[in-house]
Amino acid sequence: MKKKTIIYFLIVISCIAAFLRIYRLPANLFFGPEQGRDLLVIRDMVVSHKLTLIGAKTDIAGVFHGPLYYYLAAIPFALSEGSPVFISICLSLLQVVAIPFLYLLVVELTGKKRLGLITSVLYAVSFETIVYARWLSNPPLSLLFSVLFMLCVVRFVKGKQWYLVGMGAVYGILGQLEFINYLVFGAIGLAVLIRYFRVCKKTPWNVWIVGILVGLVIGFGTYMLFDIRHGFLVTKSLLGLLSGGGFRGTFIDAAVEMSGRYITEIGRTFGIFHIIGAIAVTVIGLYGWIHYRKTNQWIDILGIWMIAPIIALYTFRHGVLEQVFVGLLPAWIVAISLVIESVWQSSKTMGVVALVALLGCSACMYCYYIPVNEHVFFQRSQSRITYENELAVVHTVYDRAAGKPFYFQAFTIPLFWQDGWQYLFWYVGTKNYGYIPIEEDKSVIYVIIPKIYWDPFLSLFKKNWYNEKVQSWGKLTFEQELGEFTIEERIK
């Protein structure tokens, strides 16, 4: 296949991938408390020039993600004057950049151009990579940078020694984006070093020194400065974690739980939600890697990408969320592509059928779930809440207030975490109405109450909150149901 034809093909595939990632995103964007938290920090960076050395907190007390996500999002923030939709679209389109690099990675790993194109197509329509790209948060960026990291790994192992510096740089970026990536991709790097030690030991010491220094500066520079200024808070938290704090359950319990989540994510990558189907895809992917080991000495890099991180996570026995595995999903797309390529070599017809079947599975799930915002990153009990609906609520409150001071209180999940609404009232208020809610003045308060689905406990909690708290905030003078919300005006 000619180089120009491949370039045109990748451009077309990238355009399709871009469409799938931004289709109905302005209407269906989920903007919750965590999104509000992040954008409030970015607002302070851009508007008030308050720079930060750390990012959002992790699920481990005292440990934070790096600030790189904030600085990346600050660019579209500044260009759009704070539009969450514009920021989300820009970050979604950034995920599409992974497609040509994934093609280069596969060709570098196997020498097969058709295999690279198959992998690119599968990535473009992969259900789970699309879902991640539409999520306004830091973990999805691991998709792009995991591909870049592995491309550097392959080229380094194959003798291009200065790609070790690229490995260090991208490793630092991955850790900045999601703290657990230090472990996930550190395990990959260590396993590659052990597997290809004979190759790696030929690398000059000056290359090793530069690569390690670059990784340390990019990955840990901001943490070092933060720790020096704050009594080594992160260091103490990590030491406490390593000494037993935060661990739970037995090795077997943790391994079973993490394996289940990992396999589920692998299945969802191809639009398969049933656990049996997900297990089947996992087994097929492992077969693809093992089959190619007979003829390709570099293919163990793929196996390391798929397996080494989960083994490292088993060792620490700490519960993880699904997004921990986001940087590993491209590996399984490559593995399944190996199987399709193998079938294609035996029978072109069967190879095409296998590829179309997988594409059709993801496409069907996309058409069924994405337009209605199901199986995306929502709290299930409020899965129908969208940014468009939230904006309508904010505008309704401002129209009702008619220029007079007011404050608001929303029932949120997590409970009473107001950052999302706080940002939206700032964004809409400064842009359209010239003022924002005043927390100190609660003589007029607007209560925002979402509908709750499939969660009897949360529904009861909301009912008790309304009876015990809301009704004491003043006389009900206005009530309106708007989409997924009920808006009340209460005046003391």
C-alpha positions as CSV (number, residue, x, y, z in Angstrom):
1,M,0.0,0.0,0.0
2,K,1.4,3.4,-1.0
3,K,2.4,5.9,1.7
4,K,0.0,8.5,0.3
5,T,-2.9,6.1,0.4
6,I,-2.2,5.2,4.0
7,I,-2.1,8.9,5.0
8,Y,-5.5,9.5,3.3
9,F,-6.9,6.5,5.0
10,L,-5.7,7.6,8.4
11,I,-7.1,11.1,7.8
12,V,-10.5,9.6,7.0
13,I,-10.5,7.3,10.0
14,S,-9.4,10.2,12.2
15,C,-12.3,12.3,11.0
16,I,-14.8,9.5,11.7
17,A,-13.2,9.1,15.2
18,A,-13.5,12.8,15.8
19,F,-17.2,12.8,14.8
20,L,-18.0,9.9,17.1
21,R,-16.3,11.6,20.0
22,I,-18.1,14.9,19.7
23,Y,-21.5,13.9,18.4
24,R,-24.1,15.5,20.7
25,L,-21.4,16.3,23.2
26,P,-22.6,19.9,23.7
27,A,-26.1,18.6,24.7
28,N,-25.0,15.4,26.6
29,L,-21.9,16.6,28.4
30,F,-21.9,15.5,32.0
31,F,-20.9,18.4,34.2
32,G,-20.7,17.3,37.8
33,P,-19.0,18.3,41.0
34,E,-15.6,17.0,39.9
35,Q,-15.8,18.9,36.6
36,G,-16.7,22.1,38.5
37,R,-13.8,21.6,41.0
38,D,-11.3,21.3,38.1
39,L,-12.6,24.3,36.2
40,L,-12.7,26.5,39.3
41,V,-9.0,25.8,39.7
42,I,-8.4,26.5,36.0
43,R,-10.5,29.7,36.3
44,D,-8.3,30.9,39.1
45,M,-5.2,30.1,37.1
46,V,-6.3,31.9,33.9
47,V,-8.3,34.8,35.4
48,S,-6.5,35.4,38.8
49,H,-3.1,34.0,37.7
50,K,-3.0,31.6,40.7
51,L,-0.8,28.8,39.5
52,T,-0.8,25.4,41.2
53,L,1.7,22.7,41.8
54,I,-0.7,19.8,42.2
55,G,-3.9,18.6,40.6
56,A,-7.1,17.0,41.9
57,K,-7.0,14.7,44.9
58,T,-6.9,10.9,44.4
59,D,-8.8,8.4,46.4
60,I,-5.8,8.2,48.7
61,A,-5.7,10.8,51.4
62,G,-2.9,13.3,51.0
63,V,-2.0,12.1,47.4
64,F,-2.9,14.2,44.4
65,H,-2.7,13.9,40.6
66,G,-0.3,16.3,38.9
67,P,-1.4,19.7,37.6
68,L,-0.6,19.0,33.9
69,Y,-4.3,18.4,33.1
70,Y,-5.1,21.9,34.5
71,Y,-2.5,23.5,32.4
72,L,-3.6,21.6,29.2
73,A,-7.3,22.6,29.8
74,A,-6.3,26.1,30.6
75,I,-5.6,26.7,26.8
76,P,-9.1,26.0,25.6
77,F,-10.5,27.7,28.7
78,A,-8.7,30.9,27.8
79,L,-9.7,30.7,24.1
80,S,-13.4,30.2,25.0
81,E,-13.6,32.3,28.2
82,G,-14.4,29.3,30.2
83,S,-16.9,27.3,28.1
84,P,-17.0,23.7,29.4
85,V,-18.3,22.5,26.0
86,F,-15.4,24.0,24.1
87,I,-12.9,22.6,26.6
88,S,-14.4,19.1,26.4
89,I,-14.5,19.2,22.6
90,C,-10.8,20.2,22.4
91,L,-9.8,17.4,24.8
92,S,-11.9,14.9,23.0
93,L,-10.3,15.8,19.7
94,L,-6.9,15.4,21.3
95,Q,-7.7,11.7,21.8
96,V,-7.9,11.3,18.0
97,V,-4.2,12.2,17.7
98,A,-3.6,8.7,19.1
99,I,-4.7,7.1,15.8
100,P,-1.7,7.9,13.6
101,F,0.7,7.1,16.5
102,L,-1.1,3.8,17.1
103,Y,-0.6,2.9,13.4
104,L,3.1,3.8,13.7
105,L,3.4,1.7,16.9
106,V,1.9,-1.4,15.3
107,V,4.0,-1.1,12.2
108,E,7.1,-0.6,14.3
109,L,6.2,-3.6,16.4
110,T,5.2,-6.0,13.6
111,G,6.2,-4.5,10.2
112,K,2.6,-5.0,9.0
113,K,0.9,-2.0,7.5
114,R,-2.5,-3.7,7.1
115,L,-2.4,-4.7,10.7
116,G,-1.7,-1.0,11.6
117,L,-4.7,0.1,9.7
118,I,-6.9,-2.6,11.3
119,T,-5.8,-1.4,14.7
120,S,-6.5,2.2,13.8
121,V,-10.0,1.4,12.6
122,L,-10.8,-0.6,15.8
123,Y,-9.5,2.2,18.0
124,A,-11.5,4.8,16.1
125,V,-14.9,3.1,16.8
126,S,-14.0,1.5,20.1
127,F,-16.9,2.1,22.5
128,E,-14.9,2.5,25.6
129,T,-12.3,4.8,24.1
130,I,-15.1,7.0,22.8
131,V,-16.8,7.1,26.2
132,Y,-13.5,8.1,27.8
133,A,-12.9,10.8,25.2
134,R,-16.3,12.3,26.0
135,W,-15.5,12.5,29.8
136,L,-14.3,15.9,30.9
137,S,-11.6,14.7,33.2
138,N,-7.9,13.9,33.5
139,P,-7.8,10.0,33.1
140,P,-8.8,9.9,29.4
141,L,-5.6,11.7,28.3
142,S,-3.8,8.5,29.3
143,L,-5.1,7.0,26.1
144,L,-3.0,9.2,23.9
145,F,0.1,9.2,26.0
146,S,0.1,5.5,26.7
147,V,0.4,5.0,22.9
148,L,3.2,7.5,22.7
149,F,5.0,5.8,25.7
150,M,4.8,2.4,24.0
151,L,6.0,3.8,20.7
152,C,9.1,5.1,22.5
153,V,9.5,1.8,24.2
154,V,9.4,-0.2,21.0
155,R,11.8,2.1,19.2
156,F,14.2,2.1,22.2
157,V,14.3,-1.6,22.5
158,K,14.9,-1.9,18.7
159,G,18.1,0.1,19.0
160,K,17.1,3.8,18.8
161,Q,18.7,4.6,22.1
162,W,17.6,8.2,22.5
163,Y,14.0,7.2,22.6
164,L,14.7,6.3,26.2
165,V,14.6,10.1,26.8
166,G,11.2,10.1,25.2
167,M,10.1,7.3,27.5
168,G,11.2,9.3,30.5
169,A,9.3,12.4,29.3
170,V,6.1,10.6,28.5
171,Y,6.3,8.5,31.7
172,G,6.4,11.8,33.6
173,I,3.4,13.1,31.6
174,L,1.4,10.0,32.3
175,G,2.1,10.2,36.0
176,Q,1.1,13.9,36.0
177,L,-2.2,13.0,34.4
178,E,-3.1,10.2,36.8
179,F,-1.0,9.4,39.8
180,I,-1.5,5.6,39.6
181,N,0.2,5.7,36.2
182,Y,3.6,5.9,38.0
183,L,2.9,2.4,39.1
184,V,1.2,1.2,36.0
185,F,3.8,2.3,33.4
186,G,6.7,1.9,35.9
187,A,5.8,-1.8,35.9
188,I,5.8,-1.8,32.1
189,G,9.2,-0.1,32.0
190,L,10.7,-2.5,34.5
191,A,9.3,-5.6,32.8
192,V,10.6,-4.4,29.4
193,L,14.0,-3.8,31.0
194,I,14.1,-7.3,32.4
195,R,12.8,-9.0,29.2
196,Y,15.1,-7.1,26.9
197,F,18.1,-6.7,29.3
198,R,20.6,-7.7,26.7
199,V,19.5,-5.0,24.4
200,C,19.0,-2.3,27.1
201,K,22.4,-2.8,28.6
202,K,24.0,-1.6,25.4
203,T,22.6,1.8,26.0
204,P,25.3,4.4,27.0
205,W,25.1,5.7,30.5
206,N,24.7,9.3,29.4
207,V,21.4,8.3,27.6
208,W,20.2,6.6,30.8
209,I,21.1,9.6,32.9
210,V,19.3,12.1,30.6
211,G,16.3,9.8,30.3
212,I,16.0,9.4,34.1
213,L,16.5,13.1,34.8
214,V,13.9,14.1,32.2
215,G,11.4,11.6,33.7
216,L,12.0,12.8,37.3
217,V,11.7,16.5,36.4
218,I,8.6,16.2,34.3
219,G,7.0,13.6,36.5
220,F,7.9,14.7,40.0
221,G,9.2,18.2,39.8
222,T,5.9,19.8,40.8
223,Y,5.4,17.3,43.6
224,M,8.9,18.0,45.0
225,L,8.2,21.8,45.1
226,F,4.7,21.2,46.7
227,D,6.1,18.8,49.3
228,I,8.9,21.3,50.3
229,R,6.3,24.0,50.8
230,H,3.8,21.8,52.6
231,G,5.8,19.7,55.1
232,F,6.2,16.7,52.7
233,L,2.5,15.9,52.8
234,V,2.5,13.7,49.7
235,T,5.6,11.8,50.8
236,K,4.2,11.1,54.2
237,S,0.9,9.9,52.7
238,L,2.7,7.5,50.3
239,L,4.8,6.1,53.1
240,G,1.7,5.5,55.1
241,L,0.1,3.7,52.2
242,L,3.2,1.5,51.7
243,S,3.3,0.7,55.3
244,G,-0.2,-0.7,55.3
245,G,-2.5,2.3,55.3
246,G,-5.3,2.1,52.8
247,F,-4.8,-1.6,52.1
248,R,-7.8,-3.8,52.4
249,G,-8.7,-7.4,51.9
250,T,-6.5,-10.3,51.0
251,F,-4.4,-10.7,47.9
252,I,-6.9,-13.1,46.5
253,D,-9.9,-10.8,47.1
254,A,-8.1,-7.8,45.6
255,A,-6.9,-9.9,42.6
256,V,-10.4,-11.2,41.9
257,E,-12.0,-7.7,42.2
258,M,-9.4,-6.0,40.0
259,S,-9.4,-8.8,37.4
260,G,-13.1,-8.5,37.1
261,R,-12.9,-4.7,36.6
262,Y,-10.1,-5.1,34.1
263,I,-11.9,-7.8,32.1
264,T,-15.0,-5.7,32.1
265,E,-13.1,-2.7,30.7
266,I,-11.6,-5.0,28.0
267,G,-15.0,-6.1,26.9
268,R,-16.4,-2.6,26.9
269,T,-13.6,-1.6,24.6
270,F,-15.3,-3.6,21.9
271,G,-18.8,-2.8,22.9
272,I,-19.3,-6.1,24.8
273,F,-21.0,-5.7,28.2
274,H,-21.6,-9.2,29.3
275,I,-18.9,-10.7,31.5
276,I,-18.8,-14.0,29.5
277,G,-18.2,-12.1,26.2
278,A,-15.6,-9.9,28.0
279,I,-13.8,-13.0,29.2
280,A,-13.9,-14.4,25.6
281,V,-12.4,-11.2,24.2
282,T,-9.7,-11.3,26.8
283,V,-8.8,-14.9,26.0
284,I,-8.7,-14.2,22.3
285,G,-6.5,-11.1,22.9
286,L,-4.0,-13.2,24.9
287,Y,-4.1,-15.8,22.2
288,G,-3.2,-13.2,19.6
289,W,-0.1,-12.2,21.6
290,I,1.0,-15.7,22.3
291,H,0.5,-16.8,18.7
292,Y,2.8,-14.0,17.4
293,R,5.5,-14.8,19.9
294,K,6.6,-17.7,17.7
295,T,7.7,-15.3,14.9
296,N,8.2,-11.9,16.5
297,Q,10.8,-11.2,19.2
298,W,9.4,-7.8,19.9
299,I,5.8,-8.9,20.5
300,D,6.4,-9.5,24.2
301,I,6.3,-5.8,24.6
302,L,2.6,-6.1,23.9
303,G,2.1,-8.8,26.4
304,I,4.0,-6.7,29.0
305,W,1.7,-3.8,28.2
306,M,-1.4,-6.0,28.8
307,I,-0.2,-8.0,31.9
308,A,2.5,-6.3,33.9
309,P,0.3,-3.4,35.3
310,I,-2.4,-5.7,36.7
311,I,0.3,-7.9,38.4
312,A,1.7,-4.7,40.0
313,L,-1.8,-3.7,41.1
314,Y,-2.3,-7.2,42.7
315,T,0.9,-6.6,44.7
316,F,-0.4,-3.4,46.3
317,R,-3.9,-4.9,47.0
318,H,-5.5,-1.4,46.9
319,G,-8.9,-1.1,45.4
320,V,-8.9,0.7,42.1
321,L,-11.5,2.4,39.9
322,E,-12.1,1.4,36.2
323,Q,-10.2,4.5,34.9
324,V,-7.0,3.1,36.2
325,F,-7.0,0.7,33.2
326,V,-7.6,3.4,30.5
327,G,-4.0,3.4,29.4
328,L,-4.0,-0.3,28.8
329,L,-7.0,-0.5,26.5
330,P,-5.0,0.2,23.3
331,A,-3.0,-2.9,24.0
332,W,-6.0,-5.1,23.8
333,I,-7.1,-3.4,20.5
334,V,-3.7,-4.3,19.1
335,A,-4.0,-7.9,20.5
336,I,-7.4,-8.4,18.9
337,S,-6.1,-6.9,15.7
338,L,-3.4,-9.5,15.6
339,V,-6.0,-12.2,15.7
340,I,-8.0,-10.6,12.9
341,E,-4.8,-10.2,10.8
342,S,-4.0,-13.9,11.4
343,V,-7.5,-14.9,10.2
344,W,-7.2,-12.5,7.2
345,Q,-4.0,-14.2,6.1
346,S,-5.8,-17.5,6.0
347,S,-9.0,-16.2,4.5
348,K,-9.5,-12.6,3.4
349,T,-13.3,-13.1,3.5
350,M,-13.2,-14.4,7.1
351,G,-10.8,-11.6,8.1
352,V,-13.2,-9.0,6.8
353,V,-16.1,-10.7,8.5
354,A,-14.3,-10.7,11.8
355,L,-13.4,-7.0,11.5
356,V,-16.9,-6.0,10.5
357,A,-18.4,-8.0,13.3
358,L,-16.3,-6.2,15.9
359,L,-17.0,-2.8,14.3
360,G,-20.7,-3.6,14.2
361,C,-20.7,-4.5,17.9
362,S,-19.2,-1.2,18.9
363,A,-21.3,0.7,16.4
364,C,-24.5,-0.8,17.7
365,M,-23.7,0.0,21.3
366,Y,-22.7,3.5,20.3
367,C,-26.0,4.1,18.5
368,Y,-28.0,2.6,21.4
369,Y,-26.3,4.2,24.4
370,I,-24.4,7.4,23.5
371,P,-27.4,9.5,22.2
372,V,-29.2,8.8,25.5
373,N,-26.2,9.0,27.7
374,E,-26.2,5.5,29.1
375,H,-23.1,3.5,30.1
376,V,-21.1,6.6,30.4
377,F,-19.4,8.3,33.3
378,F,-22.4,9.2,35.5
379,Q,-23.7,8.4,38.9
380,R,-26.3,5.8,37.8
381,S,-28.9,7.4,40.1
382,Q,-28.7,10.7,38.1
383,S,-27.7,9.4,34.7
384,R,-30.1,11.6,32.8
385,I,-28.6,14.9,34.0
386,T,-26.8,16.8,31.2
387,Y,-24.9,20.1,30.9
388,E,-27.7,21.4,28.6
389,N,-30.3,20.8,31.3
390,E,-28.1,22.3,34.0
391,L,-27.6,25.5,31.9
392,A,-31.4,25.8,31.5
393,V,-31.7,25.6,35.3
394,V,-29.1,28.4,35.8
395,H,-30.7,30.7,33.3
396,T,-34.2,30.1,34.9
397,V,-32.8,31.0,38.3
398,Y,-31.3,34.2,36.9
399,D,-34.4,35.1,35.0
400,R,-36.5,34.6,38.2
401,A,-34.0,36.6,40.3
402,A,-34.3,39.6,37.9
403,G,-31.0,41.2,38.9
404,K,-31.6,40.8,42.6
405,P,-29.1,39.1,45.0
406,F,-29.6,35.4,45.7
407,Y,-27.8,32.3,46.6
408,F,-28.4,28.6,45.7
409,Q,-28.3,25.2,47.3
410,A,-28.3,22.0,45.2
411,F,-28.7,18.3,46.1
412,T,-25.7,16.7,44.5
413,I,-23.9,13.4,44.2
414,P,-21.5,13.3,46.0
415,L,-23.8,14.8,48.6
416,F,-23.8,18.6,48.7
417,W,-20.6,19.1,46.7
418,Q,-21.5,22.4,45.1
419,D,-18.5,23.0,42.9
420,G,-20.2,22.1,39.6
421,W,-23.1,24.5,40.2
422,Q,-20.8,27.1,41.6
423,Y,-18.8,27.1,38.4
424,L,-21.9,27.2,36.2
425,F,-23.4,30.2,38.1
426,W,-20.0,32.0,37.8
427,Y,-19.7,31.2,34.0
428,V,-23.3,32.1,33.1
429,G,-23.6,34.9,35.6
430,T,-20.5,36.8,34.6
431,K,-21.0,36.1,30.9
432,N,-24.8,36.9,30.6
433,Y,-26.0,38.7,33.7
434,G,-23.2,40.7,35.2
435,Y,-23.2,39.2,38.7
436,I,-22.9,35.9,40.6
437,P,-24.7,34.5,43.7
438,I,-23.7,35.9,47.1
439,E,-23.2,33.2,49.7
440,E,-23.3,35.6,52.6
441,D,-26.8,36.8,51.6
442,K,-29.3,33.9,51.9
443,S,-32.5,36.0,52.2
444,V,-33.4,34.6,48.8
445,I,-32.2,31.0,48.1
446,Y,-32.9,28.8,45.1
447,V,-33.0,25.1,45.8
448,I,-32.1,22.8,42.9
449,I,-33.4,19.2,43.4
450,P,-32.5,16.5,40.8
451,K,-34.6,13.4,40.2
452,I,-33.1,10.3,41.6
453,Y,-33.3,6.9,39.8
454,W,-32.7,3.3,41.0
455,D,-31.5,4.3,44.5
456,P,-34.0,3.9,47.3
457,F,-31.5,4.9,50.0
458,L,-30.5,8.1,48.2
459,S,-34.2,8.9,47.5
460,L,-35.0,8.6,51.2
461,F,-32.0,10.7,52.1
462,K,-33.2,13.4,49.7
463,K,-36.7,13.3,51.2
464,N,-35.3,13.7,54.7
465,W,-33.0,16.5,53.6
466,Y,-35.9,18.3,52.1
467,N,-38.2,17.9,55.1
468,E,-35.6,18.7,57.7
469,K,-33.5,21.3,56.0
470,V,-35.0,22.9,52.9
471,Q,-38.4,23.7,54.4
472,S,-36.6,25.7,57.2
473,W,-34.9,28.0,54.7
474,G,-37.9,30.2,54.1
475,K,-41.3,30.5,52.5
476,L,-41.8,28.7,49.2
477,T,-42.6,31.5,46.7
478,F,-41.8,29.8,43.4
479,E,-41.5,26.2,42.1
480,Q,-40.8,24.9,38.6
481,E,-40.0,21.5,37.2
482,L,-37.4,21.8,34.4
483,G,-36.1,18.6,32.8
484,E,-34.4,16.5,35.5
485,F,-34.7,19.2,38.1
486,T,-37.1,20.9,40.4
487,I,-36.3,24.6,41.2
488,E,-37.7,26.2,44.3
489,E,-37.4,29.8,45.4
490,R,-37.5,30.4,49.2
491,I,-37.5,33.7,50.9
492,K,-36.9,34.3,54.6
